[in-house]
Amino acid sequence: MSSTANNTVNPIRRDTVAVGGSGTTIRFNTNNPGPWFFHCHIYWHKQAGLATVMLADPATVQTVVHPSKAWEALCPAYNALPEELQ
């Protein structure tokens, strides 16, 4: 059942959610630093690019993750971006 109400007092807690044609609002805590893959479980949706990686607490991640030269060589498209976009 759809609703336009936003329950910010005692929201449902889930790790999956059904998305209707009118959209779905998702709120989540970012209290666990690192990259998190956000995606649909319909395989062709992932193939179509309907997924993203959300980075929680980038400042903390930068203090603990130090990629090697081999890591940097994995993505020439990213390396070609201007520094302000990396």
C-alpha positions in Angstrom: 0.0 0.0 0.0 1.4 3.4 -0.9 1.4 6.4 1.3 2.6 10.0 1.1 3.3 10.2 4.8 7.0 10.3 6.0 7.4 8.3 9.2 10.5 9.8 10.8 9.6 8.9 14.4 9.6 5.1 14.2 10.4 4.0 10.6 10.3 0.5 9.3 13.9 -1.0 9.4 14.7 -3.3 6.5 17.7 -4.3 4.3 15.5 -4.6 1.2 12.5 -2.6 0.0 10.0 -2.9 -2.8 9.9 0.1 -5.1 6.6 1.1 -6.6 5.9 3.1 -9.8 5.4 6.3 -7.8 8.8 6.0 -6.1 10.1 5.1 -2.7 11.9 7.1 0.0 14.9 5.4 1.5 16.7 6.8 4.6 19.7 5.1 6.0 22.4 5.7 8.6 26.0 6.3 7.4 27.7 5.2 10.6 29.8 2.5 9.0 32.6 4.1 6.9 33.3 2.7 3.5 31.8 2.0 0.1 28.4 0.4 0.0 26.8 -1.1 -3.1 23.2 0.1 -3.6 21.4 -2.0 -6.2 18.3 -3.7 -7.4 18.0 -7.5 -7.2 16.7 -7.7 -10.8 19.8 -8.8 -12.7 19.1 -6.8 -15.9 18.6 -3.7 -13.9 22.2 -4.0 -12.7 23.3 -4.6 -16.3 21.5 -1.4 -17.3 23.4 0.6 -14.7 20.7 0.9 -12.1 23.1 0.6 -9.2 25.5 2.9 -7.5 28.2 2.9 -4.8 27.6 5.2 -1.8 30.7 6.2 0.2 30.0 6.7 3.9 32.4 9.0 5.7 35.0 9.6 3.0 37.4 11.5 5.4 37.7 8.4 7.6 38.1 6.1 4.6 41.0 8.3 3.3 42.9 7.9 6.5 42.8 4.0 6.4 42.8 3.2 2.7 46.0 3.8 0.7 45.7 2.2 -2.8 48.8 0.8 -4.4 50.1 1.6 -7.9 48.5 -1.7 -9.1 45.1 -0.5 -7.7 45.5 2.8 -9.5 46.2 1.1 -12.8 42.8 -0.7 -12.7 40.8 2.4 -13.8 42.3 4.6 -16.5 39.0 6.4 -17.0 39.0 7.6 -13.4 42.6 8.5 -13.5 41.9 10.7 -16.6 39.4 12.8 -14.7 40.4 16.2 -13.4 41.6 16.0 -9.8 38.6 17.8 -8.4 36.3 15.1 -9.8 38.3 12.2 -8.4 
